[in-house]
Amino acid sequence: MDAKNTSKTDFACVSPITSADFKIIQALPEPDVYIHTSAGARIPAHASILASVSPVLENIIDRPRKHRSSERIIQIHGVPCHAVAAFLGFLYFSRCTEEQLEKYGMHLLALSHVYLVPQLKQRCIKGLRERLTVENVVDVLQLARLCDAPDLYIKCMKLLTNNFKSVEKTEGWKFLQRHDPWLELDILRFMDEDELRKKKSRKHRKEQSLYLELSEAMECLEHICTEGCTDVGPYDIELNKERRPCTKFATCQGLQILIRHFATCNKRIGGGCLRCKRMWQLFRLHSSICQHSDTCKVPLCRQIQMKIQQDKKKDDPRWKLLARKVAAARAVSSLSLSKRKRDEEISLNMNKHGIRSFNLR
């Protein structure tokens, strides 16, 4: 077959080609290799192009032939003829249409994996991720495992876990139960681990919320003992009892009530009052994280620190851990507050002065 006489129909099954693509095809030499599909189609191709894109096809092409006069033939079976055509179209033109991905995405992923065409593989993975449904998730999951596509595999696992009751009703799940019990076991194990991760995450969020509350209580305690607020404050500051309760801290009013009770409770020394025990714990927690005990105005701060140093060997490790967690939460809170203030200042300045426009030449 002469290259100049190569008709457009000879390559029509390769890909939906444009006039520009056909001009490229006409400029190519005579096809020297033929692709045979399961449906019996015989697609002409060029060994040099196939070998330049796929190392697997290059090895197949380089195999010695029994007779030099015999044709080079590559068998690509197990997938529809049009999927093979779309695959060859990508090898020639580095292009794959959305319609082809919609119809043959799974077949193209398998072909790109087998013949080592990474650009097409990534394109297929992205396309399948976007088209995942409850109906096809089991099939895509099996393919992702076979084709070494971990991102797609995890995406399938998550969708399956979040919609398991619906997936259980599909034919794909029933087929998997009958023919792939090991994958079923992996899925169930993943679901158990996912539930454990969610429980740990909920527990972590709950703990962080507690540490943030304690951190705020420490800041509020310093605020009351240093500046004074409403009814409670240091002895050398005159309080304005007519002003409204503090809005800076949500815990301020409750903490003031607790301090007033602690100052007047008869059971405080004996340690029998639950409110007083809570106040002692707040004082101790403050002393554990305070770095300015010499100038700190919080009552008993210095004394409690000295006692902690004397009883270092007897100190409860859980209490130390709590103090570290609260200190960490306080640092994170202060950083996020600083960032929030900076963002507010930037926004205020932009609104005040406006945004300058630039003329680009």
C-alpha positions in Angstrom: 0.0 0.0 0.0 1.5 3.3 -1.0 1.7 6.0 1.7 0.2 8.7 -0.6 -2.8 6.4 -1.4 -3.5 5.7 2.3 -7.2 6.5 2.7 -8.8 8.3 5.6 -11.0 5.3 6.3 -7.9 3.1 7.0 -7.4 5.2 10.1 -11.0 6.1 10.9 -11.2 3.4 13.5 -8.1 4.8 15.2 -9.7 8.0 16.4 -12.0 10.8 15.3 -9.4 12.6 13.2 -9.4 16.1 11.9 -8.2 17.3 8.5 -5.0 18.4 10.1 -4.5 14.9 11.6 -5.2 13.4 8.2 -2.5 15.5 6.6 -0.1 14.2 9.3 -1.1 10.6 8.4 -0.6 11.2 4.7 2.9 12.4 5.4 3.8 9.2 7.2 5.4 6.3 5.5 3.5 3.1 4.6 2.1 1.3 7.7 4.4 -1.6 8.7 2.5 -3.1 11.6 -1.1 -4.3 12.1 -3.1 -4.4 15.3 -5.5 -7.3 15.5 -8.5 -7.0 17.9 -10.9 -9.5 19.5 -13.6 -8.5 16.9 -11.3 -9.4 14.0 -10.5 -5.8 13.1 -7.1 -5.2 11.4 -5.8 -1.7 12.1 -2.7 -0.5 10.2 -0.1 1.4 12.3 3.5 2.5 12.3 6.0 0.7 14.3 8.2 3.8 14.9 5.3 5.7 16.5 4.1 2.8 18.7 7.6 2.1 19.9 8.3 5.8 20.7 5.3 6.0 23.0 5.2 2.5 24.6 8.2 0.5 25.8 6.1 -2.6 25.9 5.0 -2.2 22.3 8.7 -1.5 21.4 9.7 -4.8 22.9 7.0 -6.6 20.9 8.0 -4.9 17.7 11.7 -5.7 18.2 11.0 -9.4 18.6 12.5 -11.4 15.7 10.1 -12.8 13.1 10.1 -16.3 11.8 10.1 -14.9 8.2 11.3 -11.5 7.2 8.6 -11.2 4.7 5.9 -11.9 7.2 3.8 -9.0 8.5 4.3 -7.5 12.0 1.2 -8.3 13.9 0.3 -7.2 17.5 -2.6 -8.9 19.2 -4.7 -6.7 21.5 -7.6 -8.8 22.8 -9.9 -8.7 25.7 -11.2 -5.1 25.1 -13.7 -3.7 22.5 -12.4 -2.8 19.1 -13.3 0.9 19.6 -11.4 1.0 22.9 -8.3 -0.3 21.0 -8.9 2.4 18.4 -9.1 5.1 21.0 -5.9 3.8 22.6 -4.1 4.0 19.2 -5.6 7.4 18.7 -3.9 8.6 21.9 -0.6 7.0 20.8 -0.7 9.0 17.5 -2.2 12.3 18.5 -1.9 12.4 22.4 -5.6 13.1 22.5 -8.5 11.4 24.2 -12.0 12.8 24.0 -14.5 13.0 26.9 -16.9 10.7 24.9 -14.1 8.1 24.6 -13.4 8.3 28.4 -17.1 8.0 29.1 -17.5 4.9 27.0 -14.1 3.2 27.3 -12.4 4.8 30.4 -11.9 1.5 32.2 -10.6 -0.3 29.1 -8.2 2.6 28.4 -6.9 2.5 31.9 -6.2 -1.2 31.6 -4.4 -0.7 28.2 -2.4 2.3 29.4 -1.2 0.2 32.4 -0.4 -2.9 30.4 1.5 -1.0 27.7 3.1 1.6 30.0 1.6 4.8 28.7 1.6 7.0 31.9 0.1 10.2 30.3 -3.0 8.2 29.2 -3.1 6.4 32.5 -3.3 9.7 34.5 -5.9 11.0 32.1 -8.0 7.8 32.7 -7.6 7.9 36.4 -8.8 11.5 36.5 -11.7 10.7 34.3 -12.8 7.7 36.3 -12.5 9.7 39.6 -14.9 12.2 38.1 -17.4 9.6 37.0 -17.5 7.4 40.0 -21.0 6.2 41.0 -22.5 3.7 43.4 -23.2 1.5 40.4 -19.7 1.3 39.0 -17.5 1.8 42.1 -16.9 -1.9 42.7 -15.7 -2.5 39.1 -13.5 0.6 39.2 -12.1 -0.5 42.6 -11.1 -3.9 41.2 -9.5 -2.3 38.2 -7.7 0.3 40.3 -6.1 -2.5 42.4 -5.0 -4.4 39.3 -3.6 -1.3 37.6 -1.7 0.1 40.5 -3.8 3.3 40.8 -3.7 4.0 44.6 -5.4 7.4 44.4 -8.3 5.9 42.5 -8.4 2.9 44.8 -8.7 5.1 47.9 -11.4 7.3 46.3 -13.4 4.1 45.5 -13.0 2.9 49.1 -14.2 6.1 50.5 -17.2 6.3 48.3 -18.0 2.7 49.0 -17.7 3.2 52.7 -19.9 6.3 52.7 -22.6 4.6 50.6 -22.2 0.9 51.6 -25.9 0.2 52.0 -26.6 1.3 48.4 -23.5 -0.5 47.1 -24.6 -3.8 48.7 -27.6 -3.8 46.4 -25.6 -3.6 43.2 -24.7 -6.5 40.9 -21.0 -5.5 41.1 -21.0 -6.1 44.9 -22.8 -9.5 44.5 -20.3 -10.6 41.9 -17.4 -9.5 44.1 -18.8 -11.6 47.0 -18.9 -14.7 44.8 -15.6 -14.3 43.1 -13.2 -12.1 45.1 -13.6 -12.7 48.9 -10.1 -11.3 49.6 -11.1 -7.9 48.2 -14.3 -8.1 50.1 -12.3 -8.6 53.3 -10.0 -5.6 52.4 -13.1 -3.5 52.0 -14.6 -4.5 55.3 -11.2 -4.0 57.0 -11.0 -0.5 55.5 -14.5 0.3 56.7 -13.5 -0.8 60.3 -10.3 1.3 60.2 -12.3 4.2 58.8 -14.7 4.0 61.7 -11.8 3.9 64.2 -10.2 6.9 62.5 -13.5 8.8 62.8 -13.7 7.9 66.5 -10.1 9.0 67.1 -10.8 12.2 65.2 -13.9 12.9 67.3 -12.0 12.2 70.5 -9.1 14.4 69.4 -11.5 17.3 68.6 -13.2 16.9 71.9 -9.9 16.9 73.8 -8.7 19.9 71.8 -11.9 21.7 72.7 -11.3 21.0 76.4 -7.7 22.2 76.1 -8.8 25.4 74.4 -11.4 26.0 77.1 -8.8 25.6 79.8 -6.4 27.8 77.9 -9.1 30.5 77.8 -9.7 30.0 81.5 -6.0 30.6 82.1 -6.1 33.8 80.1 -9.2 34.9 81.8 -7.7 34.2 85.2 -4.7 36.4 84.4 -7.0 39.1 83.0 -9.1 39.2 86.3 -6.0 39.1 88.6 -4.1 41.7 86.6 -6.7 44.2 85.2 -9.7 43.4 87.3 -13.2 42.9 85.8 -16.6 43.9 87.1 -16.7 42.5 90.7 -13.2 40.9 91.1 -9.7 42.3 90.7 -6.4 43.0 92.5 -6.6 45.0 95.7 -4.7 48.0 94.3 -7.2 48.6 91.4 -10.5 50.3 91.9 -13.3 48.4 90.2 -16.1 50.0 88.3 -19.1 47.9 89.4 -21.5 49.7 87.1 -19.9 48.4 83.9 -21.3 45.4 82.2 -19.9 41.9 82.6 -16.8 41.2 80.5 -17.4 40.1 76.9 -13.7 39.4 76.1 -13.9 35.9 77.6 -17.0 33.6 77.7 -15.8 32.1 81.0 -15.2 35.5 82.8 -18.4 35.8 84.7 -18.4 32.2 85.9 -14.7 32.4 86.9 -15.4 35.6 88.9 -18.2 33.7 90.8 -15.8 30.8 91.5 -13.1 33.2 92.8 -15.5 35.0 95.1 -16.7 31.6 96.5 -13.1 30.4 96.9 -12.2 33.6 98.9 -15.1 33.1 101.4 -15.6 29.3 101.6 -15.1 27.8 105.0 -14.2 24.4 103.6 -11.4 25.7 101.3 -8.6 24.7 103.7 -9.9 21.3 104.3 -10.4 20.7 100.5 -13.9 19.4 101.0 -15.7 21.8 98.6 -15.9 20.8 95.0 -15.8 24.4 93.8 -12.7 25.1 95.8 -11.0 22.0 94.4 -11.7 23.2 90.9 -10.2 26.6 91.8 -7.1 24.9 93.3 -6.8 23.0 90.0 -7.0 26.2 88.0 -4.3 27.9 90.2 -2.1 24.8 89.8 -2.6 24.6 86.1 -1.7 28.3 85.7 1.4 27.9 87.8 2.5 24.9 85.6 2.5 27.0 82.4 3.3 30.5 83.8 6.7 31.7 82.7 6.7 35.0 84.7 6.0 33.8 88.2 8.2 36.6 89.8 5.9 39.3 88.4 2.7 37.3 88.1 -0.3 38.7 90.0 -2.3 35.5 90.0 -2.5 34.4 93.7 -0.3 31.5 94.9 1.5 31.3 91.5 5.0 31.5 92.9 4.2 29.3 95.9 2.7 26.5 93.8 5.7 26.6 91.4 8.1 26.2 94.3 6.1 23.3 95.7 6.0 21.7 92.2 9.8 21.9 92.0 10.2 20.4 95.5 7.8 17.5 94.7 9.2 16.9 91.2 9.6 13.2 91.7 6.1 12.8 93.0 4.5 14.9 90.3 1.7 13.1 88.3 2.8 12.6 84.7 -0.8 13.0 83.5 -0.8 16.4 85.1 2.4 17.3 83.2 0.8 16.1 80.0 -2.3 18.2 80.6 -0.2 21.3 81.3 1.8 20.7 78.0 -1.4 20.3 76.0 -3.0 23.5 77.5 0.2 25.4 76.8 0.2 24.1 73.2 -3.4 25.0 72.7 -2.7 28.5 74.1 0.2 29.0 71.7 -2.0 27.9 68.7 -4.8 30.1 69.9 -2.5 33.1 70.2 -1.1 32.5 66.7 -4.5 32.1 65.1 -5.7 35.3 66.9 -2.6 37.2 65.7 -3.3 36.0 62.1 -6.9 37.0 62.4 -6.0 40.5 63.6 -3.5 40.9 60.8 -6.1 39.8 58.2 -8.6 42.3 59.8 -6.1 45.1 59.7 -5.2 44.3 56.0 -8.9 44.2 55.1 -9.5 47.5 57.0 -6.6 49.2 55.2 -7.7 48.0 51.8 -11.2 49.3 52.5 -9.9 52.6 53.8 -7.3 53.3 51.2 -8.6 51.2 48.3 -6.6 49.0 46.0 -4.2 50.7 43.7 -4.6 49.8 40.0 -1.6 49.1 37.8 -1.3 49.7 34.1 0.6 46.8 32.5 2.4 47.6 29.3 
